[in-house]
Structure formats: structure tokens, C-alpha cells
Amino acid sequence: MQIPQSSILTTNRLGKIFSNTVATYKYFWFVSILQTHAKTDNPRISVWEIVIRMVANAWYPIHYFRLSFGKSDSLFEIVMELQRITQIPIDANLQTITNGLKDRIEDKKIKGLLNTLTLNVPYRFLSPWIQYTWDKDVINRSQQLENGCLYALFKNESDFYIILNKAWEAYLHAHYNILVDFTYWNLTLFLQSRNPNVPAIPNKLIRPEVRNSLTKQHNYWDMVMTIGGPIRCIYTNEPLHPKEYDLDHFIPWSFVCHDLLWNLIPSNSSINSSKNDKLPDLDFYLPKFASVQHRSLQVMLNANQEPKVLDDFVSLGYSARDLAAMSTENFLELYERTFTPINQIALNMGFEKWKY
């Protein structure tokens, strides 16, 4: 992915900011600068403001989606420790996290952890413009806006901040969305190499403001129950009736990051708070889960009901009709081949096993 070019700015150098990157700091540093500038329109930005926003931006992919940042990345450990100290919820939004950290910035432990993020990245981010020698040298050269660098650094005993190069301000505003996408595209490539078996990494970098509606999936299961009668919850064994159940992501949404029908099952409403983002015990629940899924397909297709949502099953390599026609044994075998590796990867990432 390329950034917009300019005849008057050193965009060729900006395009190299993520070259030879061995940790996530630069990605979160740059996107935090973009967000802060877009929000305040002030070219002067406190380094503390930037690093707090770095933590907030990294919070969701680390805590909720449990992505690995690699062994050499201290941002991961800093974010984990800050959550332990502050008890800010793992699925908190950006504003809640930034406010929570700002309110406790004078706490020695919190400030010490945040200070770690101020030691290298403000200087080394400027490497495409200013070859790194030592911190004070980079500060002095940045204040001369050497090679048209993005910002100047200012540091004294009481303050540490950057001032964006005025020449870049209109460019940052005009191309904000492209530059954010450029950053997350590069971050995705970086994280994919460190999480090779994890699905949907691009969807795990930013906390979604609103989760997708499950209306179509609820309608499907309502029809199954209306035509075929009540379904027993695979967790509690209680009968479930149309519109009187919750839909459970069998493998948690926080791992699969999709709402495909073959991973959804009606459940008793009491289960959500207990199971939450945990993994069901496959030895115990997978045969029950597969049986309900198989039976639902047979009920719908025997009644000549083929809602669009049945297309979700194509991602398993079979049409809904092919699946409905399978023997019980073959259907279970397919589900074992599908869910066992997914479950194992999630376990390796730290997701907990659960049994009601």
C-alpha cells in the first residue's frame, strides 16, 4: 500500500517509516499522533499524550483478542501490567482507557511503565529523515526540520513534546484516513508473521463501536424451532423456544471474529455470563453441537426453507444440502476437523477451557 505523494514534502521518507521494524511501537506512535492532531488540530502534542494513546490503541488487540506482539516487544507487557494495576476493563473503549490513565498519571508505577515508551520511539521514528546517533543530537537536528522531517522534538526537565512540521499539517488532514489505513495495513503484515494461525487479524486491531446484528441468524433458529419444535440447550439441557434464547458463539467471537451460522448455537440466557469468551470442552460439547447443527439443516431443507444465511456453510466446503444429506458420523467428523484445530490455536493463545 502506497501513501499519497507530494512534490513539496518528503513523502518518500514518510513511506519508509515502517521499514526494518522489529516491534509495534512505531505503528502505534504514528497512529496516535494522527488521532491526536485530528482531534485537537494543535501542532504541539505532549509525548505523554501520545504514549497514553499508544497504550489505548494497543489495549483491545492485546487484552480482548490476545494477539502476540513478539518476544522483543515491551509494549505488550506494559499494556498487560497497566491493566493489572488500573483494573480498566479489557474491552474498554479508547476514551475510557485514556481517561483512566491520565487520571492516574502521577502514580509512580503507571508513570514508570509509560516512561519506557518515551525512551526510543520519539527519536527512532524520525530515522527516515535523521539517522539516529544519540537522543540530544536527534532533538537538535529535528528542531532544524532536517530533510523536512515530520516533527521537531523538545525536551526539558519539566516537559517533553513534539511540534509537527507546519508544512505537513495540510497533508495530514487531507489524507488522514489513508495514512491510518497505511499504518494498520503495515501493522497487520507485522502481526500476521507473529500470529500465523490466527484468523481475521485486520478485524482485531480496532475495537468495533457496534457489533453486527444477529437478526438473520435469530430468524433462522426461530424458524427451526417453529417447524421442528423446541431445541435443547447443549449446555443446560433445558428446552429452548422461539425468541426465548441467546445465540452463543461456540468458539468465542473474540477469536473467530465472525458471525457465521455454523459457529452459532441457541443457548439458555444464563450461559453468556458464565461462558463469556471461554472455549467449550470439545470432548463434551462438540457432539451435541454438531447434532443440533445437523438437525437444524435437515429441518429447514425438508420444509423447503432456504434462507440466504445458509450460504454461511459454504465456507466449510459443502453446500447446506450436501451437509444435510450427510450421515451423523460424517457430519460430526467434518465438525471435528473444523473445530479441533481452531480450538487448539485459541488454547495456545491463552483462551480458557469451559464446562457448565
N, C-alpha and C positions, 0 to 999 in steps of 0.2 A: 504494500500500500504506500502511495506517494503523497506527500503533503503539497499544497498549492505553492507554486514557485513565484518568486518576486525578482524583478530586475534591480531593486534598490536595497533589498535585505539579503542577509547571508542565509537564505533558506536551505542552501546545500549543506551548510553546517548544522542547522536545526534538524535536518533529516537524518543526521548521524548520531543524534543524542543517545540512541539505544544500541549503538554498535559496541561489541565486546562487553556486553552486560552480563554480570555473573550473579546479580541479586535483583530484587524487585524495587529497591529504593528509588531509582531514577524514574520509574513509571509512576509511582505514587507521588513523588515530588512534583513532577511536571503537571499531572492532572490536578493536583491540589493547588498549584499556582494558577492554573487556568480557571478553576472553580472560584477561587477567592477573588481573582481580578474581575471575573464576570459578575460576581455578587456585589462587590464594593466599588468597582471602577476606580480604585485607588492604586497608583503605580507603586506606592510604598506598602510592602507586605512584611509583617513580622515573621521571622523564621519559626518562632513558636507557633504561630497561627498555621503555618504550612505543615509542620510536623504533626500537630494535633489532627489536622485534616488527613494527613497520610495514614495515621492510625485508624481514623474513622473509615476511610476508604478501604483499608485492608481488613477491617473488622469482620464484615459479613463473609467474604470468601474463606477466611481462616476459621471463624467460630461456627458458622452455620453450615458451610459446605465442606469444611475440613480439608481444604486443598493444602498440599505441601508446597512450601516456597523453596525447598532445597536446604541442605545442611549448612551452607555458608551464609544464610540469610537471618540476621538477628532481628529483623522486623517481626518475623513470626513469633519469636519468643517474647519480644517486647509487648506485642498485642495480647498474647496469652496471659502474661503476667499482669498487665493493666486490667484485664477483665477480672482476674482473680482478686485484685486489690479493690477495684471500684464496684464490683458486682453489677456493672451495667449489663443488661440482658444481651445474650448473644445475637438476638435478632433485632436489636435496637436500630432505629433509623439514624442517618448521618447527623442530624441536628441534635438528637438525644446524646449521642456519643461525644460530639464536640463540646456541647454544653457541660456534660458531666466531667470531662477532662479539664476544661477551662475553670470550672468551679473549684477544682482541687489541684490546680497547677502549683500551688505553694507547698503541697505535700512533698517531702524530700524524696520519697521513693518514686512517686509519679514523675516528678521533675527530673530525677536522675535517669529514669528509663527514657523519657522524651529527649533528654540531652544527648543520649547516644546517637540519635538520628540527626543531630546538628553537626556532628563531628566531621563527616566526609562529603555527604551528598551535595551540600550547597556549593562546594568548591569543584568537585569532580564532575558535576553536571555540566559545567562550563568547558569541559575538555575539548569539544569540537572547535571552540574559539580560542581557549587559553590552555596551553599544555601545562598540566599540573606540575608544580615544583614543591612549594610549601604554601600553607594557608595564607600567610600575610602577603606573599607575593601575588597570589591569585586575587586577593582583595584589592590590592593596589592597581593591578592591571585591569581588573573588571571595572574599576571606577573611571578608567580611561576609555571604557567601552571598546576594548581592543577587539579588532576584527568584527565589530558590530555585534558584540555578544548580547545575549537576551536580557541580562540584568547586571546591575552593579551590586556588590556586597559591601555592607557597612557593619562593623562590629566594634563595640567598646565594652567597658565593664558593665554597663547597665542595659545595653540594647544590642540586638542582633537583627538585622533586617535586610531586605533586598529592595532595590528600586528598579522597576522594569525600564528598559531602554525605551524612551519615548517613541523612537522610530518603529518599534514593534507593536505598539498598542492597537492601532487600527487593524493590523493583520490578525492579532489575537482575537479581537472582537469579531471580525468578518468571518474568520474560519474556525471559530470556537468548536463547533460540532465535529468538523473534520479532524481537528487536532486531538480532541478527546477520543474519537474513534481510532485514530492513528496510534494513540498511546495504548488503548485497550487491545487493539489488534496485535501489537507487539508483545504486550503482556500475555495475551492468550498463547502466542507461539512459545514464549518463555516457559509458561506453566505447563503446557502440553508435554514438553520434554521431561518435566519432573513429575507429571501425573499421567503417564502414558495410557493407562487403562480406565481413566475416569471419564464418564460421558459428559457432554454438554458444558465444557469449561467456559465458553463465551457467555453462557447464561448464568454463570456462578460468580461473576465479578462484581455485579452491582445488585444491591437489594431491590427487588421489584416493589414498586409502590403499591400495586394491587395484583393479587394472584388471579389467574384466569378463572372464569366462572366454570362450574362443572354442571351447568344446566343440561346440556345434551347427554352427559353421562347419567345424571339422575333420571332423566326421561327414559333412557334405555332400561335402567334397572326397575323403574316403576312399571314399565310395560312387561318386563319379565315376570314380575310378581303378580301383576294383574292377570296375565294369561296363564301362568304356571302355578300360581299360588305362592304362599309365603316362602321365604328363604331363611334358613337357619344361619345365624351369625357363626362364622367359623371360629370365633374366639370365645364367645359366651354360650353358644348353642341355643340362644333364645330366638324365637321366630321374629322375622322382620317383615313389615308390611309396607305397601307403597307410601312414600313421603314420610315414613316414620323410622328413618335410619340416617346414619352418616356414611359418606364414602371415604374409605380408607385407602391410602396408597400403600399397597402391600410391602414393596420396597420403598422406603421413605422418599418423598418428593425432594428432600434436601440432598439426596444422592442422584436419583434418576433425572430430576428437573424436567419432568414431563407429566402429562395427564392422560396418557394413552389408556384405552379401556382395558387392555389385558393386564394392567397392573393395579386396577381399581376393584374394590370389593365392598358391598354393603356391610356395615357393621353396626353393632349397638353403640349408641351415642356415648356411653360411658368409656368406650375404648380409647378415644382420641387422646384424652388427658393421660392415660396410662401408657399407651404405646408410643405416642408422640413421634419422635424421629428415631425410634429403635427398630432393629431388624427382627422380624418374626423368626422363631425357631423353625427352620425349614423342615426338619425331620417330622415335626408335629403338625405344622400348619399347611405345608405345600400340598399334600394330597387332598386336603379339604378345599383349599383354594382352587386347585385345578378342577376338582369335581364340580364346584359351583360355576366356575367359568364355562366349563364344557356343557353343562346342563343348560346354562343361560342361552348359549348359541343354538342348541337344539330346540329349545322352547320357541325362540324368536323365528328361526328359519322354518320350522314346522308350521308356524302360523303365518308364513309368508310375510313376515315383517323384516325389512332390511334397511334400517336407518343408516344414514351416512356414517355414523360413528363406528360402524362395523369395519370400516376401512382401516381403523387402527390396527387390526390384526394382521394386515398385510406385512407390517414391519417384522413379524415373526417368520415370514417366508411362506405363508399359506393364506388363502382366502378364508373368509368366515365359513363358507360352505365346506371347504376341504377340512377345516378343523372340526366342524360339527359332525362330519362323517367319520372321523377317526374313532378307533376303539378307545375305551377308557385308558387302557395301558399305553397306547401310543401317544395319547394327548398328555398324560402325566409325564411320559418320557421327554416330550418336547418341552414341557414346563420345567422339568428338572435341568435340561440342557440350557435353558434360557436363564433361569433364576439362580442356579448354583454359582456360576462364576461372578454374576453381579453381586450376589450376597457376600462372596468371599472377598472381593475387592473392597466392598464397604466395610467389612470387618477389619481388613488390613488398615483402613484409614481411621479406625477408632470408633466406628458406629457400634453401639452396644446391642447384644442379642436380648430378645424379649420373649417372655411367655406369660400368658394371662394367669 
